[in-house]
């Protein structure tokens, strides 16, 4: 059959060449295809029909193309041998083909060396090199990836499995697909690489079984039709063409769908695919009728396809383009330039160089026309991309469901949510299994591997997650996750896998979340905060713990000692003792200075002691009724009142600051401003987003220190900011609660917490577990199981920080040293002057007593009794015993003989 095809093609070309040999220039064109393949048969038919049609319409052209077909037999060596034969023996001006991307890589190199254009209408891999003399007269596979990604985006699928063949053709599209899916936030969870030639079905069976036991249910298939047929037949046997599964195929499979046998078509029910848009036109319809007749003539034993597929259209347009380029070039040189190295070398790959090649190259690039497949224009050696149609397999037909246009050409491109589909909508699709419900794209496997749950492996705050024993991971969030999973209506098996987190590694909670996005984990559990950045690539459940960022500070030692005796706190102990001593000293000085002169300072001993304490104390409020009659006493009292005024002012200001001024500073923002102003060091937990949050508050990065454990925070507080420690700690509220539960009497939370989202469990984008787990969390919360479990691990024993408890600084003695010194000095001086005056005025009496033979105690008693007498000068007009205003005062008078011996003691009650 294939010999019949090529003989027909050769006879037709020779006949046309002979008829025009006398007046036309012939261009020799080689054709390298696999004659026993569907694309080979379709391509040959299109080339023959295009050759006949073109010169029937353009009979006046002075050039004619002569085709020289060669069969590659589907082998690289066959393609290489055919190319060498055409270049060396036939010395063709151009080569159409070869058929596969692998063959094209080799043949294009030979054509480039010989300056002979090589034009392939079936090699679509984007990984192909692009030598100057190689053209892809087909839309590159990379052009369809955005259309496939748009389908994934439209249905909100977030996990994809690639299924592709292990060849240049299969591998070439993968980087472009990966990038396209990343743009729509879809993650490639697995890549299934299938050998191009399956020696047995066990490899395919094992691979399908592996994919069946994964969570992802969206498969993108990019293989040849032969391998795709085997995949779908086996997938149906494995139950993977049932409800819930999604299969998307690339252009190559959709183009040859009608060439597949009925059993393969039946196994592909509900499969979605993309095809470049082919404009419908009367010309296409008429050509299709004639093409079918031609195909039946040259392939009598092969069923006639129901349409010209895209490869056939590209083949038809390729020959038309080459014929137009040949006409532009015109006259043909008699032969190649002979390569001198080729004639002297045994290397079979060295050929001559075409003289016509550069001109034909330029003419081909300049060709632009509307062909059967649409606009034919080569840009950078590749066919200009077009829009793509979306189809799904419905019985033995491909049902159209939508049209995709490149986003940059769309009028709605400014809408970030646009998909590029016409009206941003697709028609209803009957999915695998006959379901009309849109598949979720993700399912919990009934058997197979367990969920890989990543947990943060950190030394600090083990109450949350403790990975000390990797075989028995415990903690608050581990327990909560277990309770949540137990509430689900289906059974899920899982393993906790520690994720190492340590300083300097770049690993953090964000990295742990990204491991879920990358597929290294199926979920992540722990003290993981919901943030906007992380929600871009993973999904969070409802919060399992409260949010908020709290500032914690160390309680000053003064605060810890406050209590019922708060009123003595403004003054330090030394100052209190000194003030009391000065108080007593001043009272005693006033009694001494006023006792002989003032009747208010006379009376029994008990009243003398009372006056010593009473007068200085009452002067604090200026309410003493005792008159001061001596100038020295008045001086002492004035100085004491001055000291009292100053000391009272300081005491009142300090005590008022405790209860009034501190009330003005009751919010966290003012505390933060104070810390920034004082350039204090603050701490945060390493690996947490809180450190970035603290920077946003205005702290310099050099003033922020990160720590791992609660013990490290405690040590940093103990060192204080001045010694390399910290003044405040910014952490998530649960951390702060846990920290305070262990150090309740040493630290307090300051102000209100900054609002943030809470802790939650992490799952891949689009995971159906998110909704189920969130519902389970709500149920546990309503049943108080969450709060009960939290109390089990974290004991909250500390009350919220009250700004009114902010410590104030005590007044120290050193601030009053000078004032107290002056006061004591003036008071002491007044006493010295008074006593000196008394001794001087009564020196005769003092001398007599001192010279007497009495005991020392009798002498002291006599002088004291004499000092206790009234000063006669202070009671003029009443004699020695003037009446005292105080009726209860007892006056004593002691008289002595001339020798100085006491004669009598007279007591009189006035």
GULO-33329 format. One record per residue (C-alpha): x, y, z; residue in three letters. Coordinates in steps of 0.05 Angstrom, whole numbers, plus 5000, padded with zeros to 4 digits. Example, Ala and Ser with C-alpha at 12.3 -4.5 7.8 and 13.67 -1.06 7.14 Angstrom:
BEGIN
524649105156ala527349795143ser
END
This chain:
BEGIN
500050005000unk505450495019unk509250334954unk502850494916unk502451174952unk509451374936unk509151124864unk502851534852unk506152154882unk512452064841unk508751934775unk504452554785unk510452984799unk514352714739unk508352814694unk507553534713unk515053644706unk515153334637unk509253734612unk512654384631unk519954204622unk520654604558unk518155254587unk518255194664unk523755154717unk523154554762unk524454574837unk526253914867unk522953804935unk524053204979unk518552915023unk520452505085unk514552185120unk512651525153unk508351225098unk505150715145unk502651225196unk496151615197unk499652275192unk503952015136unk497951785095unk494152435109unk500252855094unk501752505028unk494552585005unk494653335022unk501253444986unk498753104923unk492253484924unk495654144939unk500654044882unk495053904833unk490554474858unk496054994860unk498454914789unk491454824763unk489755514790unk496655814775unk497955504707unk501656124684unk507156044735unk514155934707unk516355464762unk514154774779unk515354354842unk517453634833unk516453194894unk521252644913unk517852224969unk521851805017unk519351335071unk522751415139unk519250785165unk518451155232unk525951095247unk531151635259unk536051255215unk530851205160unk529651955163unk537152085163unk538451625104unk532751935065unk535352635078unk542452455056unk539752134992unk535652744976unk541353234990unk547052844957unk543852464900unk537552864882unk540453524905unk533653784925unk532054514936unk527754384997unk525253825042unk518253745069unk518353355134unk520552965171unk514652745212unk516852705285unk520553215328unk526152715341unk527252615266unk526753365254unk532353515302unk537153095260unk534753265190unk534454015204unk541853995220unk543453675153unk539054175116unk542254755152unk549254515133unk547054455059unk543155115060unk536854725041unk530354945075unk527054385116unk519654495128unk515854035176unk508354075185unk508053545241unk514153685285unk511054135338unk515554045398unk517854715428unk524454385447unk526654345375unk532654755356unk531555315308unk537055305254unk536155855201unk533955355148unk528754985190unk521455175192unk515654925234unk509654995188unk505354785247unk503155145310unk508255005364unk505854575422unk507555135470unk501955565441unk496555105470unk498955095542unk495355745560unk488855465532unk489654835574unk491355255636unk485155675623unk480955045627unk484054865694unk482955575719unk475755595694unk473854975734unk478055175795unk482454565795unk488854655833unk492554005826unk494853685761unk498253035741unk502353035677unk502252405634unk507152455576unk511652015535unk519051965545unk521352295480unk523352975453unk516153085434unk513552895503unk518753255544unk518853895502unk512154165526unk512854025600unk516654655621unk511455085586unk505654715617unk508754775686unk509655515678unk502555605652unk499555225711unk503655625759unk500656255730unk493656005749unk495855755817unk495355015798unk500554535825unk503453945788unk502953395840unk505952835799unk509252705731unk508052035699unk513251905645unk511151325599unk516350965555unk515151095482unk515150345468unk511749905519unk514749205519unk508948985564unk502949285597unk505449195668unk509149855667unk502850225646unk498649835696unk503350015753unk503450735734unk495850795730unk495050435797unk499850925828unk496051525801unk489351225822unk491651205894unk493651935893unk489052505913unk489352875847unk484052705795unk485953175738unk490552875685unk493753235626unk495952745572unk501152925519unk503252315478unk502652035408unk495951735389unk498751025392unk500851095464unk494651505483unk490350935457unk493650445504unk493250935563unk485751045557unk484050325546unk487950135608unk485050725647unk478050485633unk479849795657unk482650095721unk476250485734unk479551155721unk474551375668unk468951415720unk465652005755unk470452475790unk476152395741unk478452925691unk482552785629unk485353335585unk489053175521unk493353615476unk492553805403unk496153205373unk491152705402unk485053125386unk487453215314unk487552465303unk481352295344unk477352075282unk483051625262unk482451225326unk478750565328unk471950535361unk474250185424unk479150745439unk473951275425unk469150925472unk474350915527unk475451675519unk468351895536unk468452565572unk475652725554unk477053465541unk481953715488unk484154325450unk485154445375unk487555055338unk481755445307unk480555285234unk476155805200unk470155495164unk469755675091unk466655415025unk473655284999unk475154825058unk468654455046unk469954344971unk477154144984unk475053645038unk470553284988unk476153234936unk481153054990unk477052455012unk476752204941unk484152284933unk485451924999unk481051334977unk484751294911unk491751244940unk489850875005unk484450374981unk485349925041unk484750465094unk478150765118unk477351475095unk477651975152unk471352385162unk475353035155unk482053315138unk485553375204unk489953965222unk496253625199unk493153505131unk491254245127unk498154465146unk501153995094unk496654285040unk498554995061unk505954815066unk506354594994unk502455214971unk507355665010unk513355304980unk510555364910unk509556114919unk516556194946unk519355804886unk515756264839unk518856864873unk525756564865unk524856384792unk531056144753unk534655554782unk542255464782unk544554824748unk547554494809unk550054554882unk556654854898unk561254264908unk563954224979unk571354064971unk571553745040unk565753295019unk569453014959unk575752874999unk572352585061unk569351925078unk564252265124unk557452115094unk554252705130unk558253225092unk554253485032unk554754034981unk551754724990unk545554954953unk546155594912unk538655704913unk537755574988unk538756285014unk533956584963unk528756044975unk529456155050unk528156905044unk522256784996unk519056285044unk519556755103unk516357295061unk510456865042unk503857065074unk496956815051unk490356535076unk490455775069unk485755225089unk488255235161unk487655995166unk492956525160unk499656225138unk505356655162unk512056425190unk514756845248unk521756665270unk521156025231unk514555815264unk507355855243unk503656435274unk499456205334unk491856235332unk485956155378unk484055465404unk477455095404unk475354685464unk472154005451unk470053405492unk469052685469unk461652535464unk460451845435unk464151825368unk463952575360unk467853165386unk462953665415unk464854405414unk464254745482unk468155395475unk473255825441unk479656085474unk483356705450unk490156925476unk489157395534unk493257945503unk488557965444unk482357965488unk478458605500unk477458385572unk484758275586unk484658795642unk480258325683unk484857895725unk479557355730unk478657275655unk480156605624unk480356805552unk474156405533unk468756745492unk464157085542unk468656755595unk464156145591unk464255425569unk458255005549unk455954425591unk460353805589unk458653075601unk464552845643unk467452145648unk462451665678unk456752045645unk456352565701unk454253275689unk457153505756unk463653865751unk469053435783unk472553725843unk479253495816unk481453225883unk479052625922unk481152245984unk483851585959unk480350965985unk486850595993unk494150695982unk498951186015unk497451566078unk496952316081unk503752616092unk502653146145unk508453616157unk509453896227unk514454426249unk520354126284unk522554666333unk525654646402unk521255196431unk514055176456unk513454416457unk506454486485unk504154646414unk508154116375unk513253656407unk517553266358unk522653026408unk520352316394unk519152276319unk515151636329unk510451956378unk509352686361unk504953046411unk502353736427unk496154166428unk495354216352unk496953486343unk491253306389unk486553796355unk488253516286unk486852806311unk480153016339unk478353376274unk480152786229unk476152326275unk470052766262unk470352676186unk465152226154unk470551796123unk477051476146unk483651816131unk490351516149unk496151986159unk503352026183unk506452626218unk513052816186unk517553326222unk519953906180unk526554156206unk526554896222unk532755246248unk536155926242unk540356066182unk537055536139unk532055986106unk526655506130unk520555796165unk513155706172unk512356006102unk517155476076unk513154926111unk506855176076unk510555196010unk512354466018unk504954316015unk504454715950unk510454335921unk507253665939unk512453455990unk506853456042unk499453326034unk497953776093unk501354176148unk499354196221unk502054626277unk502255346301unk501755596229unk498656286219unk493856466164unk497157016122unk495457336055unk501957126023unk501156396042unk493956376020unk496256515949unk498955805941unk495555385995unk488655346027unk487455436101unk481855146143unk477855566191unk482355806249unk483455296303unk486355806351unk485556556363unk489757066326unk493157696349unk500157936363unk501558136435unk507058536467unk509858246532unk514258616582unk517758446646unk514558676711unk519159156749unk521258916819unk517759526849unk511159306819unk511758616850unk512358906920unk506559386917unk500559246962unk496859567019unk502660017037unk502960346969unk502861037001unk509960937029unk512760746961unk514161426931unk519961536980unk525561056990unk526960777059unk533161197072unk529261827056unk523561627102unk528361487160unk532162137148unk525762537144unk523162227209unk529762367244unk529563087221unk522263117243unk524062907313unk530163357314unk526063967293unk520663817346unk525963747400unk529364387378unk522864777380unk521264517450unk528164717475unk527665407443unk520565547468unk520265187535unk523065757579unk519566307541unk512666037518unk507165807566unk504465357509unk510764937514unk510264817589unk506964267628unk508163557651unk513263097617unk507862737577unk505663387546unk512763577531unk513662937490unk507063057454unk509063767436unk515663517407unk511763087356unk505563497350unk508264177330unk512563937271unk507063477247unk501664007249unk506064477212unk505363997152unk498264257144unk499564937177unk494364817231unk498564847296unk495465327346unk501665417390unk504866087380unk512366127371unk515066707412unk522566647403unk526066887340unk530466267339unk524265817343unk520966207288unk527166117244unk527365367257unk519865307241unk520465707176unk526165277152unk522264637171unk515964877135unk520165017073unk522864307075unk515964037086unk513264417026unk518564136980unk518163427007unk510563437004unk510663686933unk515263126911unk511162596948unk504662846920unk507362886849unk510062176852unk503761886882unk499362276832unk503562016775unk501961316799unk494461416794unk493461966743unk499162086695unk500161346678unk492861316660unk494461726599unk498861176572unk494260586565unk495160336493unk500259896459unk501860416406unk504560896458unk508760346488unk511560176419unk513160906407unk516860936473unk520860306456unk522760596388unk524561266418unk528960936470unk532160486418unk530459876460unk531559166435unk525458746424unk524758006410unk520557566365unk520256836348unk525056616294unk521956366229unk515456736243unk512257286203unk511857686268unk518957936258unk516858266193unk510758546228unk515058856282unk519259196228unk512859486199unk511459806266unk517660236257unk523059836292unk529959826260unk531859126238unk538159156281unk533959256343unk529858616331unk532557966359unk529657276345unk529456696393unk527155976392unk525055766461unk521356056520unk527755976560unk531556406510unk526356956516unk526756926592unk534356986591unk533957566543unk529157926589unk533757806647unk539558126611unk535458736593unk536459156532unk542559516558unk546258856567unk544558556500unk537758286520unk530858536504unk525759006535unk519458726503unk517358106466unk512458086406unk509257416396unk502657096375unk497557116431unk497756356443unk505356396452unk504556976501unk499256596540unk503755986545unk509756406564unk505856766619unk503056116646unk510255936664unk512456636686unk506056946711unk509257356767unk514857626724unk511557856658unk505158186634unk501758296568unk501659026548unk495459356519unk491059046467unk493358536416unk494458726343unk489258366302unk491557806257unk488557166232unk489156546275unk492655876270unk489855376219unk491354726183unk494454766114unk492154376052unk493654425978unk489654905935unk482854625918unk483154055968unk476153825987unk478853666056unk478954406071unk471354456073unk470453806110unk475853966162unk473054666172unk466254376186unk469353896236unk472954486270unk466254846277unk463154236308unk468954146357unk468554886376unk461154846389unk462254236433unk467654606472unk472654066454unk477554586426unk477455006489unk477954396533unk483954136495unk487254816496unk486454876572unk489554196579unk496054436546unk496055186565unk494155416634unk492156156632unk493456416702unk495357136688unk490857736683unk491358246628unk496358806637unk493559436669unk497460066650unk495860356719unk500659846747unk506360156708unk511960266761unk514060966780unk520861146805unk521961256880unk524661906906unk531661796931unk535262096992unk540962366951unk536262876920unk534863176989unk541763137019unk543263877010unk536464107034unk536563667095unk543663887109unk541864617108unk535764497152unk539564097203unk545164617202unk540465207215unk536664827269unk542964607302unk545965307299unk539665597332unk540265087388unk547565247399unk546165997401unk540465897449unk544265447496unk550365887493unk546066487511unk542966107569unk549665897597unk552466587590unk546566917625unk546566407681unk554066297686unk554266477760unk549065957777unk552265437733unk559065577765unk556165497835unk552864847818unk559064587783unk563564777843unk558964447894unk560563787928unk554263457900unk554362857855unk554562937780unk547362697775unk545263217828unk548863757790unk545563567724unk538863527758unk539764217789unk541664527722unk535764177688unk531064437741unk533865127732unk532965077656unk525864847667unk524165497703unk520766057664unk525066607638unk522867207681unk523867677621unk518367327583unk513067437637unk513668177655unk508368507699unk506267877736unk512167767781unk515667107784unk509366707782unk505067017729unk498666647714unk499266177657unk493666137607unk493865407616unk490665237683unk493564547684unk500764757679unk504964627742unk510365137756unk516264977800unk521265467831unk527665247862unk531265737909unk538265667935unk542265947991unk547866407977unk552565817982unk548865497925unk545464957965unk538164837947unk533965078006unk526964917987unk522664727929unk516265087923unk510564827883unk504665227866unk498565077827unk496365677788unk
END
